[in-house]
């Protein structure tokens, strides 16, 4: 699992919400401008200002409103937890101080209802939790999986987490015996989908199920999966993104072993129904897609510095996909690149940063990198922009929309205003801050907690005390 400086600015995150295909609610990592605790031990220098800071378009501002403590949470290592807000009801899924998976729910500012589920996390940072509601209002929860047997739960009574129950089989017992990277997806009609990897890093395949709300059953949409590593690799895919053209757009890279250095071949495909897939030319693709499929964006070879998880997809004014990602340049230094697809099948690739030095892209287990990238969005006339983080600083790059050449690269302003009220926290310089956010209406809710840093998914000699789990609410100014 890759842990970078937490993803791009809220404005970049929320751009998808303005798209007609986007969900009512947008859940994401926290704005990059607030990302602390990234690695500093690097020769990478990435704070060279370019151009005029005012070139970038202003982001909406959200002012701090309130802090709520949900409970206390496991602090042995960073592991993803989740918050979901629907109307005036809030759901939080997390691991408590005993490592148990807990789901809480409340209406407005009322008291919390609590459900303890029958699974507990170990020291593996891959085993995050994810939630989503179906069209009937029932809650789906999945988590604590890394090449693990399925852990999935659903309510039988909408809004009532006491009715959460384990479902041992969704559609295929073999696939569900080794699940990693669960993701819930929703289309414009509100249909719910479940994406996951079957198998191990370096030897796995990606599958998507569809939930049939009328029957309460799941269907395997592609019996052979959507991405197949053919036994000698696995695809690391980002969650499909709804675009302005009515398609979901997905990017991925292939990896040959458990070592991140063996990432290669950045790839792309689009779909309207998660069954039929097309490449950038609009040509239909055979499914499952493999390394031989005509989907390549950047034919980067093994050792080229591609980092799975540190890539994003946005769109220009012509609705063309623009992919932001990092890789090594010719001098073997990390750089940020953009790739834009053309209907001819070509991808225009451009380096947009002038970083110096290198942070080596290598290693196994949960890793933490000193950089992250956000998705491109349209900005002032004739330009695009995106926010990235490097060595703990958030920066915004503005590029010429026609050439993709960088016009400016400067520190980014946080879209969040005001100092949040926090409880008294114990002092421990080793602790890192973890956050996940969701925007609903005019509010942003940030689930925040502290933990020890990543430890390669290995146990620690001593178990740290649990830490407060907080919700910080910010409201649009």
C-alpha positions in Angstrom: 0.0 0.0 0.0 1.3 3.5 -0.9 0.9 6.3 1.6 1.8 9.7 0.1 1.3 13.2 1.3 -2.5 13.2 1.5 -4.2 13.9 -1.8 -4.9 17.2 -3.7 -6.7 20.4 -2.6 -10.4 20.3 -1.8 -11.2 22.2 -4.9 -9.6 19.5 -7.0 -11.4 16.8 -5.0 -14.8 18.5 -5.4 -14.6 19.2 -9.1 -16.1 15.7 -9.7 -19.1 16.6 -7.6 -20.1 19.3 -10.2 -20.3 16.6 -12.9 -23.7 15.2 -13.5 -22.4 11.7 -13.2 -20.8 12.3 -9.8 -22.3 11.0 -6.6 -24.2 13.3 -4.3 -21.4 12.9 -1.7 -17.7 13.0 -2.4 -15.3 11.1 -0.2 -11.6 11.5 -0.5 -8.3 11.9 1.3 -7.8 15.3 2.9 -6.7 18.4 1.0 -3.0 18.4 0.3 -2.6 21.8 1.9 -3.2 20.2 5.3 -1.0 17.1 4.9 1.5 16.8 7.7 3.9 14.1 8.7 5.2 13.1 5.3 8.7 11.8 4.9 11.5 14.3 5.1 14.5 11.9 4.7 14.9 12.5 1.0 17.3 14.2 -1.4 14.3 15.4 -3.3 14.0 19.2 -3.7 10.7 20.3 -5.0 10.0 23.8 -3.8 11.2 25.8 -6.8 8.7 28.6 -7.5 7.9 29.4 -11.1 5.8 32.2 -12.5 3.2 34.3 -10.7 1.4 32.8 -7.7 -1.8 34.5 -8.6 -2.1 32.5 -11.8 -4.1 29.7 -10.2 -7.8 30.0 -9.8 -9.1 30.5 -6.2 -10.6 27.6 -4.4 -13.8 27.8 -2.4 -13.2 28.5 1.3 -14.6 26.5 4.2 -14.5 27.8 7.8 -14.1 25.6 10.9 -17.4 25.0 12.6 -17.2 22.2 15.2 -15.3 19.2 16.6 -16.9 15.9 17.7 -15.1 13.0 19.4 -16.5 9.7 18.1 -14.4 7.5 20.4 -10.8 6.3 20.6 -9.0 4.3 17.8 -6.2 1.9 17.3 -2.9 3.7 16.9 -0.4 0.9 16.1 -0.1 2.0 12.4 -1.9 4.1 9.8 -4.9 2.2 8.4 -7.8 3.7 6.5 -11.1 4.4 8.3 -14.2 5.9 6.8 -16.9 8.5 7.3 -20.1 8.7 5.3 -22.8 11.5 5.6 -26.2 11.1 4.1 -28.7 14.0 4.8 -28.5 14.5 8.6 -27.2 11.0 9.3 -23.5 10.3 9.9 -21.8 6.9 9.7 -18.2 6.3 10.9 -16.3 3.0 10.6 -13.1 2.5 12.4 -10.9 0.2 14.5 -11.1 0.8 18.2 -8.4 0.5 20.8 -8.9 -3.3 20.8 -8.5 -3.4 17.0 -12.2 -4.4 16.5 -14.1 -3.0 13.5 -16.7 -0.6 14.9 -19.5 1.1 13.0 -21.3 4.1 14.6 -24.2 6.2 13.4 -26.1 9.2 14.6 -28.7 11.7 13.4 -27.7 15.3 13.6 -25.8 16.0 16.8 -27.6 13.2 18.7 -26.1 10.3 20.5 -24.1 7.5 18.7 -25.5 4.1 18.0 -22.7 1.5 18.0 -22.2 -1.9 16.3 -19.2 -4.1 17.0 -18.4 -6.3 14.0 -16.7 -9.7 14.2 -13.3 -8.9 12.7 -10.2 -7.3 14.1 -7.2 -5.7 12.3 -3.6 -6.8 12.8 -0.5 -4.7 11.8 -1.2 -4.5 8.1 -1.9 -0.9 6.8 -3.5 -2.3 3.7 -6.6 -3.4 5.6 -8.7 -0.2 5.3 -12.4 0.1 5.8 -14.9 1.4 3.2 -18.7 2.1 3.3 -21.5 3.0 1.0 -25.3 3.2 0.9 -27.4 1.5 -1.8 -30.5 2.9 -3.5 -32.7 1.5 -0.7 -30.7 3.2 2.0 -29.0 0.1 3.4 -25.4 0.4 4.5 -22.7 -1.8 3.0 -19.4 -2.2 4.9 -16.2 -3.9 3.8 -12.8 -3.9 5.3 -9.8 -5.6 7.1 -8.7 -7.5 3.9 -5.3 -8.0 2.3 -5.3 -11.2 0.3 -7.9 -12.2 2.9 -11.3 -13.9 3.1 -14.2 -11.6 2.4 -15.3 -9.3 5.3 -18.5 -7.7 4.2 -21.6 -6.6 6.1 -25.0 -5.1 5.1 -27.9 -3.7 7.1 -31.4 -5.2 6.7 -33.1 -2.1 8.0 -32.1 1.3 6.4 -30.5 3.6 9.0 -30.3 0.9 11.7 -26.8 -0.2 12.2 -27.9 -2.8 14.7 -29.1 -4.8 11.7 -25.6 -5.0 10.2 -24.8 -8.6 9.5 -22.0 -10.5 7.9 -22.7 -11.9 4.4 -20.2 -14.8 3.9 -20.7 -15.2 0.1 -21.6 -12.5 -2.5 -21.2 -14.3 -5.9 -18.0 -16.4 -6.1 -16.5 -18.3 -3.2 -13.1 -18.7 -4.9 -12.7 -15.0 -5.7 -13.9 -14.0 -2.2 -11.2 -16.2 -0.5 -8.4 -13.7 -1.3 -9.7 -10.1 -1.4 -7.7 -6.9 -1.4 -8.5 -3.3 -2.1 -12.3 -3.3 -1.8 -14.0 -0.3 -3.3 -17.7 0.7 -3.6 -18.8 2.6 -6.7 -22.1 4.2 -7.7 -23.3 5.3 -11.1 -25.6 8.2 -12.0 -28.7 6.0 -11.5 -27.5 5.1 -7.9 -26.6 1.5 -8.7 -24.0 0.1 -6.4 -20.9 -1.8 -7.6 -18.1 -3.5 -5.7 -14.6 -3.6 -7.1 -11.7 -5.7 -5.6 -8.6 -7.6 -6.4 -8.5 -11.4 -6.2 -5.0 -12.8 -5.5 -1.7 -11.4 -4.4 0.5 -8.5 -5.5 2.3 -9.6 -8.6 -0.3 -12.3 -9.4 -3.8 -11.0 -9.2 -6.9 -9.9 -11.1 -9.5 -7.2 -10.7 -13.2 -7.9 -10.5 -16.4 -5.8 -10.3 -19.8 -7.0 -8.9 -23.1 -5.2 -9.3 -25.7 -5.1 -6.5 -29.3 -5.8 -7.5 -31.2 -3.8 -5.0 -34.6 -5.5 -5.8 -33.2 -8.9 -4.8 -30.5 -7.9 -2.5 -28.0 -10.1 -4.4 -24.6 -9.4 -6.0 -23.7 -10.3 -9.6 -20.3 -10.9 -11.1 -20.3 -8.7 -14.2 -17.3 -10.2 -15.9 -16.6 -13.9 -15.0 -13.0 -13.5 -16.0 -12.5 -10.2 -14.3 -11.8 -6.8 -15.9 -8.0 -6.9 -15.4 -6.0 -10.1 -15.5 -2.3 -10.4 -14.6 -2.0 -13.7 -16.4 -0.3 -15.3 -13.4 2.9 -13.2 -13.5 1.7 -9.7 -12.6 -1.2 -7.7 -11.1 -2.9 -4.5 -12.0 -2.9 -1.6 -9.5 -6.0 0.3 -10.5 -7.4 3.6 -9.2 -11.1 3.8 -8.6 -13.0 4.6 -11.8 -13.8 8.3 -12.1 -17.0 9.7 -13.6 -16.2 12.0 -16.4 -18.1 14.9 -18.2 -18.7 12.6 -21.2 -20.9 10.0 -19.5 -18.1 7.5 -19.0 -16.2 6.2 -16.0 -12.5 6.5 -16.6 -10.0 4.2 -15.0 -6.2 4.2 -14.8 -3.8 1.5 -13.6 -0.3 0.2 -13.8 1.0 -3.3 -13.8 3.4 -4.8 -11.2 5.5 -7.9 -11.6 6.3 -8.7 -7.9 5.5 -7.3 -4.4 8.3 -4.7 -4.9 7.0 -1.3 -6.0 10.0 -0.9 -8.2 8.5 -3.4 -10.6 5.6 -1.2 -11.5 5.3 -0.5 -15.2 3.0 0.4 -18.1 0.6 3.1 -17.0 -2.7 2.3 -18.7 -6.2 3.6 -19.3 -9.7 2.5 -20.3 -13.3 3.8 -20.0 -16.8 2.3 -19.5 -20.4 3.2 -19.1 -21.6 0.0 -17.4 -18.4 -1.7 -16.0 -19.1 -4.5 -18.5 -18.0 -3.1 -21.8 -14.7 -1.2 -21.9 -13.0 1.0 -24.5 -9.6 2.5 -25.0 -8.9 6.2 -25.7 -9.8 5.8 -29.4 -13.2 4.4 -28.5 -12.3 0.9 -29.7 -13.9 -1.9 -27.8 -11.6 -3.9 -25.6 -11.6 -7.6 -24.9 -12.2 -8.3 -21.2 -10.4 -9.2 -19.1 -7.8 -6.6 -20.2 -4.2 -7.7 -20.0 -0.7 -6.2 -20.5 -1.2 -6.9 -24.2 -4.4 -4.9 -24.5 -4.1 -1.6 -26.5 -4.5 0.6 -23.3 -1.0 2.0 -22.7 -0.6 5.6 -21.7 3.1 5.5 -20.8 5.1 2.5 -21.7 7.3 3.0 -18.6 9.4 -0.1 -18.0 10.2 -1.8 -14.7 12.4 0.5 -12.6 11.0 3.7 -14.1 9.7 5.1 -10.8 6.0 4.7 -11.3 4.1 4.6 -8.0 0.8 2.9 -7.8 -1.7 5.0 -5.9 0.1 8.2 -6.8 -1.8 9.0 -10.0 -5.0 10.8 -10.7 -7.3 11.6 -13.7 -9.0 14.9 -14.6 -10.4 16.5 -17.7 -9.8 19.5 -19.9 -12.4 21.7 -21.5 -12.7 19.4 -24.5 -13.6 16.6 -22.0 -10.4 14.8 -22.8 -8.8 12.7 -19.9 -5.6 14.2 -18.5 -3.6 11.9 -16.2 -1.2 13.2 -13.6 1.4 10.9 -12.2 5.1 10.6 -11.1 8.0 8.7 -12.6 11.7 9.1 -13.1 13.0 11.5 -15.7 16.0 10.8 -17.9 18.3 11.8 -15.0 16.6 9.2 -12.7 15.0 11.9 -10.6 11.3 11.9 -9.6 9.1 14.3 -11.6 5.4 15.0 -12.1 4.0 14.3 -15.6 0.8 14.9 -17.4 -0.6 12.6 -20.2 -3.6 13.7 -22.3 -5.4 11.2 -24.6 -6.2 11.9 -28.2 -8.9 10.1 -30.2 -6.1 9.1 -32.6 -4.9 6.8 -29.9 -1.9 8.8 -29.0 -1.1 10.1 -25.5 0.7 13.5 -25.2 3.1 13.2 -22.2 4.7 16.3 -20.7 6.9 16.8 -17.6 5.6 19.7 -15.6 8.0 20.0 -12.6 11.6 20.8 -12.1 12.4 18.8 -9.1 16.0 17.9 -8.2 17.2 14.8 -6.4 15.5 11.5 -5.9 13.4 9.5 -3.5 14.0 5.9 -4.6 10.8 4.0 -5.6 11.5 0.6 -4.2 10.4 -1.7 -1.4 7.6 -3.9 -0.3 4.8 -3.7 2.2 3.1 -0.4 3.2 5.4 2.4 2.1 5.2 6.2 2.6 6.3 8.5 -0.2 7.1 12.3 0.2 4.9 13.3 -2.7 1.3 13.0 -3.9 -0.7 14.3 -6.9 -4.2 15.6 -7.4 -6.3 15.6 -10.5 -6.3 18.3 -13.2 -9.2 20.8 -13.3 -10.0 23.7 -15.6 -8.7 27.0 -14.4 -8.5 30.5 -15.9 -9.0 30.8 -19.7 -6.6 28.7 -21.6 -5.2 26.9 -18.5 -5.5 23.8 -16.4 -4.2 23.4 -12.8 -3.6 20.7 -10.2 -2.4 20.6 -6.7 0.4 18.2 -5.5 2.3 17.8 -2.3 6.1 17.3 -1.9 8.0 17.1 1.4 5.0 18.2 3.3 4.2 21.3 1.2 1.1 21.7 -1.0 1.8 23.4 -4.3 -0.3 24.3 -7.3 0.9 24.0 -10.9 -0.8 25.9 -13.7 -0.3 24.6 -17.2 -1.1 25.9 -20.7 -4.2 23.9 -21.8 -3.0 23.5 -25.4 0.7 22.5 -24.8 0.4 21.2 -21.1 3.6 23.2 -20.5 4.0 24.6 -16.9 3.3 28.3 -16.5 3.6 28.5 -12.7 4.4 26.3 -9.7 3.8 27.9 -6.3 2.7 27.1 -2.8 -1.0 26.4 -2.5 -3.4 28.1 -0.1 -5.5 25.9 2.1 -9.2 25.9 1.3 -9.9 25.4 5.0 -10.1 28.5 7.2 -9.9 28.7 11.0 -8.1 26.7 13.7 -9.9 23.6 14.7 -10.6 23.0 18.4 -8.8 19.8 19.5 -8.8 17.9 22.8 -5.6 17.8 24.8 -3.4 15.2 23.0 -0.5 13.3 24.5 3.0 14.3 23.2 4.8 11.8 21.1 6.9 13.0 18.2 6.5 9.7 16.4 2.8 10.0 15.9 1.4 10.9 12.5 -1.9 12.5 11.7 -4.4 10.6 9.5 -7.4 12.1 7.8 -10.2 11.3 5.4 -12.8 13.8 4.3 -16.3 13.9 2.8 -18.1 16.8 1.3 -21.9 17.0 1.6 -23.8 20.1 0.5 -21.9 23.1 1.8 -20.0 21.2 4.5 -16.8 19.2 4.7 -16.4 16.6 7.4 -12.9 15.4 8.2 -12.3 12.2 10.2 -9.0 12.7 12.0 -6.9 10.5 14.2 -3.2 9.9 15.1 -1.2 6.8 14.9 2.4 5.5 14.8 3.9 5.7 11.3 4.0 2.8 8.8 6.2 -0.1 9.9 6.2 -2.3 6.8 3.1 -4.1 8.1 5.3 -5.6 10.8 4.3 -5.8 14.6 5.9 -3.3 17.0 7.5 -4.3 20.2 5.1 -2.1 22.2 1.4 -1.4 21.6 0.8 2.4 21.8 -2.3 3.8 23.7 -5.4 4.4 21.6 -6.0 7.9 20.2 -9.0 10.2 20.0 -11.1 9.8 16.8 -12.5 13.2 15.8 -14.9 14.7 13.2 -14.0 18.2 12.2 -16.7 20.0 10.4 -16.0 23.0 8.0 -18.8 25.0 6.4 -18.7 27.0 3.2 -18.1 30.8 3.7 
